[in-house]
């Protein structure tokens, strides 16, 4: 058994946006052993401010869809409208809205992926790994 195995996402930094504190806590616990660093946002405007401040700091964005103020769709559209890394950074929707129409709406807004809530750890890691491998 290998004991010095480096965590899968060591050195990677993401923004995770969710307005519900318990959801942020669950996400933090789920990803704890992966070594990923998470900056949490409570809404889309927080994401925009954090991303604009230092876009190259972040490797990926996870965003809830239904947040007060600015939802995940508008957040994604604004990130995609930015020059440089904003057009390319992987964005994954995390939402309880899981119909084909909901998934299509996420993709149309510019998101790369969709994952349904409640989050399933293996599916979440697989989707993140697709972009951070």
BALOBA-1460 file (C-alpha; in Angstrom, 3 decimals):
// residues 133
<rec num="1" residu="x" x="0.000" y="0.000" z="0.000"/>
<rec num="2" residu="x" x="1.309" y="3.405" z="-0.992"/>
<rec num="3" residu="x" x="1.349" y="5.788" z="1.972"/>
<rec num="4" residu="x" x="2.881" y="8.877" z="0.352"/>
<rec num="5" residu="x" x="0.254" y="9.153" z="-2.374"/>
<rec num="6" residu="x" x="-0.328" y="12.792" z="-3.312"/>
<rec num="7" residu="x" x="-3.971" y="13.890" z="-3.083"/>
<rec num="8" residu="x" x="-5.603" y="13.756" z="-6.524"/>
<rec num="9" residu="x" x="-6.226" y="17.535" z="-6.843"/>
<rec num="10" residu="x" x="-3.306" y="18.869" z="-4.783"/>
<rec num="11" residu="x" x="-2.351" y="22.371" z="-5.909"/>
<rec num="12" residu="x" x="-5.677" y="22.993" z="-7.666"/>
<rec num="13" residu="x" x="-7.950" y="25.888" z="-6.700"/>
<rec num="14" residu="x" x="-11.661" y="26.217" z="-7.425"/>
<rec num="15" residu="x" x="-14.549" y="28.534" z="-6.678"/>
<rec num="16" residu="x" x="-17.683" y="26.786" z="-5.415"/>
<rec num="17" residu="x" x="-20.854" y="28.875" z="-5.314"/>
<rec num="18" residu="x" x="-23.832" y="27.860" z="-3.191"/>
<rec num="19" residu="x" x="-26.048" y="30.086" z="-1.077"/>
<rec num="20" residu="x" x="-26.839" y="27.340" z="1.450"/>
<rec num="21" residu="x" x="-24.220" y="26.917" z="4.166"/>
<rec num="22" residu="x" x="-24.871" y="23.212" z="4.783"/>
<rec num="23" residu="x" x="-24.310" y="22.526" z="1.063"/>
<rec num="24" residu="x" x="-20.956" y="24.334" z="1.237"/>
<rec num="25" residu="x" x="-20.022" y="22.297" z="4.326"/>
<rec num="26" residu="x" x="-20.983" y="19.016" z="2.630"/>
<rec num="27" residu="x" x="-18.985" y="19.895" z="-0.492"/>
<rec num="28" residu="x" x="-15.981" y="20.806" z="1.638"/>
<rec num="29" residu="x" x="-16.117" y="17.472" z="3.483"/>
<rec num="30" residu="x" x="-16.664" y="15.508" z="0.255"/>
<rec num="31" residu="x" x="-13.585" y="16.986" z="-1.400"/>
<rec num="32" residu="x" x="-11.371" y="17.263" z="1.688"/>
<rec num="33" residu="x" x="-9.193" y="14.227" z="0.926"/>
<rec num="34" residu="x" x="-8.665" y="15.243" z="-2.711"/>
<rec num="35" residu="x" x="-6.357" y="18.103" z="-1.693"/>
<rec num="36" residu="x" x="-8.329" y="20.657" z="-3.715"/>
<rec num="37" residu="x" x="-8.478" y="24.211" z="-2.340"/>
<rec num="38" residu="x" x="-11.963" y="25.723" z="-2.392"/>
<rec num="39" residu="x" x="-12.912" y="29.379" z="-2.194"/>
<rec num="40" residu="x" x="-16.613" y="29.526" z="-1.422"/>
<rec num="41" residu="x" x="-19.051" y="32.081" z="-2.802"/>
<rec num="42" residu="x" x="-22.622" y="32.656" z="-1.607"/>
<rec num="43" residu="x" x="-23.947" y="33.950" z="-4.926"/>
<rec num="44" residu="x" x="-23.010" y="34.745" z="-8.473"/>
<rec num="45" residu="x" x="-21.848" y="38.274" z="-7.729"/>
<rec num="46" residu="x" x="-19.319" y="36.876" z="-5.234"/>
<rec num="47" residu="x" x="-18.040" y="34.548" z="-7.971"/>
<rec num="48" residu="x" x="-17.640" y="37.427" z="-10.421"/>
<rec num="49" residu="x" x="-15.713" y="39.539" z="-7.899"/>
<rec num="50" residu="x" x="-13.437" y="36.645" z="-6.898"/>
<rec num="51" residu="x" x="-12.781" y="35.619" z="-10.497"/>
<rec num="52" residu="x" x="-12.172" y="39.161" z="-11.785"/>
<rec num="53" residu="x" x="-9.712" y="39.774" z="-8.952"/>
<rec num="54" residu="x" x="-7.413" y="36.933" z="-10.096"/>
<rec num="55" residu="x" x="-8.753" y="34.695" z="-12.896"/>
<rec num="56" residu="x" x="-5.575" y="32.631" z="-13.253"/>
<rec num="57" residu="x" x="-5.807" y="31.612" z="-9.593"/>
<rec num="58" residu="x" x="-8.712" y="29.268" z="-10.370"/>
<rec num="59" residu="x" x="-8.725" y="25.989" z="-12.252"/>
<rec num="60" residu="x" x="-12.490" y="25.320" z="-12.226"/>
<rec num="61" residu="x" x="-15.832" y="26.747" z="-11.078"/>
<rec num="62" residu="x" x="-18.649" y="24.796" z="-9.425"/>
<rec num="63" residu="x" x="-21.892" y="26.715" z="-9.283"/>
<rec num="64" residu="x" x="-25.342" y="26.182" z="-7.918"/>
<rec num="65" residu="x" x="-28.077" y="27.365" z="-10.262"/>
<rec num="66" residu="x" x="-30.662" y="28.814" z="-7.884"/>
<rec num="67" residu="x" x="-28.951" y="31.526" z="-5.859"/>
<rec num="68" residu="x" x="-30.271" y="34.916" z="-4.728"/>
<rec num="69" residu="x" x="-29.195" y="37.984" z="-6.650"/>
<rec num="70" residu="x" x="-27.325" y="36.423" z="-9.544"/>
<rec num="71" residu="x" x="-28.083" y="32.806" z="-10.444"/>
<rec num="72" residu="x" x="-25.679" y="30.280" z="-11.920"/>
<rec num="73" residu="x" x="-26.816" y="30.904" z="-15.491"/>
<rec num="74" residu="x" x="-26.118" y="34.643" z="-15.361"/>
<rec num="75" residu="x" x="-22.861" y="34.037" z="-13.498"/>
<rec num="76" residu="x" x="-21.711" y="31.681" z="-16.252"/>
<rec num="77" residu="x" x="-22.733" y="34.072" z="-19.025"/>
<rec num="78" residu="x" x="-20.759" y="36.893" z="-17.377"/>
<rec num="79" residu="x" x="-17.677" y="34.724" z="-16.862"/>
<rec num="80" residu="x" x="-17.848" y="33.565" z="-20.490"/>
<rec num="81" residu="x" x="-18.105" y="37.199" z="-21.657"/>
<rec num="82" residu="x" x="-14.748" y="38.010" z="-20.023"/>
<rec num="83" residu="x" x="-11.538" y="38.034" z="-21.999"/>
<rec num="84" residu="x" x="-8.956" y="35.281" z="-21.623"/>
<rec num="85" residu="x" x="-9.419" y="32.482" z="-19.088"/>
<rec num="86" residu="x" x="-13.090" y="33.378" z="-18.517"/>
<rec num="87" residu="x" x="-13.907" y="31.961" z="-21.942"/>
<rec num="88" residu="x" x="-12.187" y="28.648" z="-21.152"/>
<rec num="89" residu="x" x="-12.346" y="27.878" z="-17.429"/>
<rec num="90" residu="x" x="-14.369" y="24.693" z="-16.830"/>
<rec num="91" residu="x" x="-17.728" y="25.432" z="-15.186"/>
<rec num="92" residu="x" x="-19.812" y="22.669" z="-13.621"/>
<rec num="93" residu="x" x="-23.415" y="23.225" z="-12.543"/>
<rec num="94" residu="x" x="-24.512" y="21.645" z="-9.242"/>
<rec num="95" residu="x" x="-28.288" y="21.627" z="-9.003"/>
<rec num="96" residu="x" x="-31.347" y="19.657" z="-8.017"/>
<rec num="97" residu="x" x="-32.790" y="20.617" z="-11.421"/>
<rec num="98" residu="x" x="-32.000" y="17.435" z="-13.350"/>
<rec num="99" residu="x" x="-34.364" y="17.180" z="-16.310"/>
<rec num="100" residu="x" x="-32.960" y="17.119" z="-19.844"/>
<rec num="101" residu="x" x="-34.296" y="20.666" z="-20.285"/>
<rec num="102" residu="x" x="-32.428" y="21.787" z="-17.127"/>
<rec num="103" residu="x" x="-29.189" y="20.194" z="-18.323"/>
<rec num="104" residu="x" x="-29.585" y="21.743" z="-21.787"/>
<rec num="105" residu="x" x="-30.184" y="25.159" z="-20.206"/>
<rec num="106" residu="x" x="-26.900" y="24.831" z="-18.262"/>
<rec num="107" residu="x" x="-24.982" y="23.911" z="-21.399"/>
<rec num="108" residu="x" x="-26.614" y="26.736" z="-23.377"/>
<rec num="109" residu="x" x="-25.510" y="29.220" z="-20.687"/>
<rec num="110" residu="x" x="-21.913" y="28.102" z="-21.289"/>
<rec num="111" residu="x" x="-21.361" y="25.503" z="-18.578"/>
<rec num="112" residu="x" x="-19.276" y="22.454" z="-19.443"/>
<rec num="113" residu="x" x="-21.025" y="19.929" z="-17.198"/>
<rec num="114" residu="x" x="-24.025" y="19.351" z="-14.956"/>
<rec num="115" residu="x" x="-24.197" y="17.309" z="-11.767"/>
<rec num="116" residu="x" x="-27.406" y="16.659" z="-9.870"/>
<rec num="117" residu="x" x="-27.974" y="17.248" z="-6.173"/>
<rec num="118" residu="x" x="-27.708" y="15.568" z="-3.842"/>
<rec num="119" residu="x" x="-24.111" y="15.271" z="-4.983"/>
<rec num="120" residu="x" x="-22.636" y="11.797" z="-5.345"/>
<rec num="121" residu="x" x="-18.924" y="11.867" z="-4.455"/>
<rec num="122" residu="x" x="-17.630" y="9.516" z="-7.166"/>
<rec num="123" residu="x" x="-19.549" y="11.293" z="-9.920"/>
<rec num="124" residu="x" x="-18.376" y="14.684" z="-8.658"/>
<rec num="125" residu="x" x="-14.725" y="13.614" z="-8.546"/>
<rec num="126" residu="x" x="-14.992" y="12.049" z="-12.016"/>
<rec num="127" residu="x" x="-16.406" y="15.276" z="-13.490"/>
<rec num="128" residu="x" x="-13.767" y="17.443" z="-11.807"/>
<rec num="129" residu="x" x="-11.007" y="15.037" z="-12.820"/>
<rec num="130" residu="x" x="-12.084" y="15.291" z="-16.454"/>
<rec num="131" residu="x" x="-10.905" y="18.923" z="-16.391"/>
<rec num="132" residu="x" x="-8.117" y="18.854" z="-13.816"/>
<rec num="133" residu="x" x="-6.329" y="15.656" z="-14.850"/>
